[in-house]
């Protein structure tokens, strides 16, 4: 990761840290969580269940497989104080065969151009909503509220939300293109299979600028193997942008004894303005 990439990451991290520092319920005990003899959360305990017997995905979640704190990051913020995002937030294809997603030629060129421009036009940098794949990788917390017929995801950053309907409804026939699309889910054993369509065009799915079009269909296969872990196999089928469907493996870890805090990117945000000035605008 180059210096500019580190700067972009640290901007995201510092926003999260500054918000968390003023939180009121940072250390409030999570109700109903299994604990060890010393009182610490037992994240390896059995996953909870809903009244209908299906796994309960409720909890406050944080991207796993996090970026290690390097000397470059430590130059901007002390190691240990950053919240931390997944390494796939930088490039979603990092763990894919060949280290890259199967881009169509035009998409590969666009991604290279965006990366070379230090991702100045990233919607995240401009405080616009993030796309669904990125929400699982960014250094911001996500609160899941799960009932048998609805899974609601509350995203800490910019107070964004997502609804996943589990009541058997079909997709709307006329979907207004949306940042997070339209999501319906069903169970296959203990795996929640979520299908999402109706995205707006030209979304960014990572910091390097990998695109996703309005033709995309996304499938998430979500499992909770124990109390403290979510495993997500995320597949994107976007023939306009990629030569074939691809799947990435994501993980979330439970954050116990804390709560979401206000985090609004536009509040005194100057990063995008400075990045544009550095490009000569």
C-alpha positions in Angstrom: 0.0 0.0 0.0 1.5 3.4 -1.0 1.6 6.5 1.1 -1.5 8.0 -0.5 -3.4 4.7 0.1 -2.3 4.9 3.7 -3.6 8.5 4.0 -7.0 7.4 2.7 -7.2 4.6 5.1 -6.1 6.8 8.0 -8.7 9.4 7.2 -11.3 6.7 7.5 -9.8 5.4 10.7 -9.4 8.7 12.4 -13.1 9.5 11.8 -14.0 6.3 13.6 -11.7 6.9 16.5 -12.7 10.5 17.1 -16.4 9.5 17.2 -15.8 6.6 19.5 -13.8 8.7 21.9 -16.9 10.7 22.9 -19.3 7.7 23.1 -21.6 7.4 26.2 -22.1 3.6 26.2 -18.6 2.4 25.2 -18.3 0.1 28.2 -21.9 -0.9 28.9 -22.2 -4.6 29.4 -24.0 -6.5 26.5 -27.1 -8.2 27.8 -27.3 -12.0 27.5 -23.7 -12.6 26.3 -22.0 -15.7 27.5 -19.0 -15.0 29.7 -15.9 -16.8 31.0 -15.1 -17.2 34.6 -13.1 -13.9 34.6 -16.2 -12.1 33.2 -14.8 -11.6 29.7 -17.1 -12.5 26.7 -16.9 -16.1 25.6 -16.9 -15.5 21.8 -16.4 -19.3 21.1 -19.7 -20.2 22.9 -22.6 -21.6 20.9 -24.4 -19.2 18.6 -27.8 -17.9 19.8 -31.0 -19.0 18.1 -34.2 -17.1 17.2 -37.6 -18.4 18.5 -38.0 -20.3 15.2 -34.8 -22.2 15.8 -32.7 -20.4 13.1 -29.4 -18.8 14.1 -29.8 -15.3 15.5 -27.4 -12.9 13.7 -28.0 -10.0 16.1 -25.1 -8.2 17.6 -22.6 -5.4 16.9 -20.1 -6.5 14.3 -16.7 -5.4 13.1 -14.7 -6.3 10.1 -12.3 -9.2 10.6 -9.1 -10.1 8.7 -8.0 -6.6 9.6 -5.1 -4.6 8.1 -2.1 -4.9 10.3 -0.7 -1.6 11.7 2.5 -0.8 9.8 5.2 1.8 10.2 3.5 3.8 7.5 0.2 3.8 9.3 1.9 4.5 12.6 3.3 7.7 11.1 -0.2 9.1 11.2 -1.9 7.4 14.1 -0.5 5.3 17.0 -0.9 1.6 16.5 -3.5 0.1 18.8 -5.8 3.2 18.6 -7.2 2.5 15.2 -10.5 0.6 14.8 -9.2 -1.3 11.8 -10.8 -2.3 8.5 -10.5 -5.6 6.6 -7.5 -5.8 4.2 -10.1 -6.3 1.5 -11.4 -2.8 2.0 -8.4 -1.6 0.0 -8.9 -4.1 -2.9 -11.7 -6.7 -2.8 -9.8 -9.0 -5.1 -6.7 -9.2 -3.0 -7.3 -12.9 -2.0 -8.7 -13.9 -5.4 -6.8 -16.1 -7.9 -4.0 -13.9 -9.3 -4.7 -11.3 -6.8 -7.4 -9.6 -8.9 -11.0 -9.7 -9.7 -12.1 -10.9 -13.2 -12.6 -7.4 -14.7 -13.9 -6.7 -18.2 -11.1 -4.8 -20.0 -12.8 -1.4 -19.6 -13.3 -2.0 -15.8 -9.7 -3.0 -15.3 -8.6 0.2 -17.0 -11.0 2.3 -14.9 -9.8 0.7 -11.7 -6.2 1.4 -12.6 -7.0 5.0 -13.4 -8.8 5.5 -10.1 -6.0 3.9 -8.1 -3.4 6.1 -9.9 -5.5 9.2 -9.0 -5.4 8.1 -5.3 -9.1 7.4 -5.4 -10.0 11.1 -5.1 -13.5 10.5 -6.6 -14.4 7.7 -4.2 -18.0 8.2 -3.0 -16.7 7.3 0.6 -14.3 10.3 0.4 -17.1 12.5 -0.6 -19.3 11.3 2.3 -21.8 9.6 0.0 -23.2 6.2 1.0 -21.1 3.1 0.7 -22.1 0.1 -1.3 -23.0 -3.2 0.3 -19.8 -5.1 -0.3 -17.8 -2.3 1.4 -20.0 -2.2 4.5 -18.5 -5.6 5.5 -14.9 -4.4 5.1 -14.8 -0.8 6.4 -13.5 0.2 9.9 -17.0 1.0 11.2 -19.3 -1.0 13.3 -22.5 -2.6 12.1 -25.5 -3.4 14.4 -27.6 -6.4 13.3 -31.2 -6.6 14.7 -32.7 -9.9 13.7 -36.2 -11.2 13.8 -37.7 -14.2 12.0 -39.0 -12.0 9.2 -36.5 -9.2 9.0 -32.8 -8.5 9.4 -31.9 -4.9 9.9 -28.3 -3.7 9.6 -27.6 -0.3 11.2 -24.3 1.1 9.9 -22.4 3.4 12.2 -21.0 5.5 9.4 -23.5 8.2 8.3 -26.3 6.4 10.1 -27.0 4.3 7.0 -29.3 1.3 7.2 -30.2 -1.8 5.2 -33.2 -4.1 5.4 -33.1 -7.7 4.5 -36.7 -9.1 4.2 -37.2 -12.7 5.3 -40.9 -12.9 4.9 -40.9 -14.5 1.5 -41.7 -11.4 -0.5 -40.5 -11.2 -4.2 -38.3 -8.4 -5.5 -40.2 -5.3 -6.6 -41.0 -5.3 -10.3 -39.8 -1.7 -10.7 -36.8 -1.0 -8.5 -35.6 2.5 -8.2 -31.7 2.2 -8.4 -30.4 2.3 -4.8 -27.0 2.5 -3.1 -27.6 -0.7 -1.1 -30.1 -2.3 -3.5 -33.1 -4.4 -2.5 -32.4 -7.5 -0.4 -34.5 -10.7 0.3 -33.3 -13.7 2.2 -34.1 -17.4 2.8 -32.5 -20.1 4.9 -30.6 -23.1 3.7 -30.1 -25.1 6.9 -28.2 -22.7 9.2 -27.0 -20.5 6.4 -28.9 -17.3 5.6 -28.8 -16.7 1.8 -29.4 -13.1 0.9 -30.0 -12.0 -2.7 -29.6 -8.3 -3.6 -30.5 -6.5 -6.8 -31.5 -3.1 -8.0 -28.2 -1.3 -7.4 -27.5 2.1 -8.9 -24.8 2.2 -11.6 -21.1 2.8 -11.1 -20.7 1.9 -7.4 -17.2 1.5 -5.9 -16.8 -1.8 -4.1 -13.3 -1.0 -2.6 -10.9 1.9 -2.1 -9.0 1.1 -5.3 -12.1 1.8 -7.3 -13.3 -1.6 -8.5 -16.6 -0.8 -10.1 -20.0 -2.4 -9.9 -22.9 -1.7 -12.3 -26.7 -1.6 -12.2 -26.7 -5.1 -13.8 -25.1 -6.6 -10.6 -26.7 -9.3 -8.6 -25.2 -10.1 -5.2 -25.6 -13.2 -3.1 -24.4 -13.3 0.5 -24.2 -16.7 2.4 -24.0 -15.8 6.0 -23.2 -18.2 8.8 -22.7 -17.8 12.6 -20.5 -20.8 13.6 -20.1 -19.5 17.2 -21.2 -16.5 19.3 -18.4 -14.2 18.2 -18.1 -14.8 14.4 -20.0 -14.2 11.2 -18.7 -15.9 8.0 -19.8 -14.4 4.7 -19.3 -15.9 1.3 -20.2 -12.9 -1.0 -20.7 -13.5 -4.7 -21.1 -10.8 -7.3 -22.6 -11.6 -10.7 -22.1 -8.5 -12.9 -21.7 -9.4 -16.6 -21.4 -5.7 -17.5 -18.3 -5.3 -15.4 -16.8 -8.7 -14.8 -16.1 -11.6 -17.2 -17.6 -14.1 -14.7 -19.2 -14.2 -11.2 -16.7 -14.1 -8.4 -16.8 -14.9 -4.7 -14.9 -13.4 -1.8 -14.8 -14.7 1.8 -15.4 -12.1 4.5 -15.5 -12.4 8.3 -17.0 -10.3 11.1 -16.2 -10.4 14.7 -18.5 -9.5 17.6 -17.9 -6.3 19.5 -19.2 -6.8 23.0 -19.9 -4.3 25.7 -20.2 -1.3 23.4 -22.7 0.6 21.3 -22.9 2.6 18.0 -22.0 6.3 18.1 -22.8 9.3 16.0 -20.5 9.4 13.0 -21.4 11.9 10.2 -18.7 12.3 7.6 -19.9 15.7 6.4 -19.4 17.3 9.8 -16.4 19.6 9.2 -15.2 17.3 6.4 -12.3 18.8 4.5 -10.5 15.7 3.0 -12.2 15.7 -0.4 -11.6 19.4 -0.9 -7.9 19.0 -0.1 -7.5 15.9 -2.3 -9.0 17.8 -5.2 -6.6 20.7 -4.6 -3.7 18.3 -4.7 -4.9 17.3 -8.1 -4.7 20.9 -9.3 -8.5 21.7 -9.2 
